[in-house]
Amino acid sequence: ILSYIISLFITLVVLAIASIVFSFVPPYEWLIDALHDYIFVLSAFPAAFLCARTSSGKGFLTGIIAADIYILMLIILGGLIFKNAVDPSSLLKIFLLGSLSGAIGGIWGINSK
């Protein structure tokens, strides 16, 4: 649970920085999409890393599962707060990027023991 709290904190910090930047720079569509993907990848990595570090083995699988659970939590929280939090057409991309980030974080976490 601590890994998900840390990942949520990282997500909030990056979103706060992005909102400050967008207050000075006009928000282009491609920039918002790229930042959205970057935030999901960046925030799923620590969850996978910390979960795999505490597991006994299979860091790859542990990382993917941890990252997907974290992304699912973000989607559910976003759905509770906003009606259209995530575009359904981008869900596959979000989970694939999150799984890739989780796999890398899991491998790195299991090997950092």
Secondary structure, DSSP 4 states (H G I P E B T S, - for coil): -HHHHHHHHHHHHHHHHHHHHHHHS---HHHHHHHHHHHHHHHHHHHHHHHHHHSSS-HHHHHHHHHHHHHHHHHHHHHHH-TT-S-GGGHHHHHHHHHHHHHHHHHHHHHT-
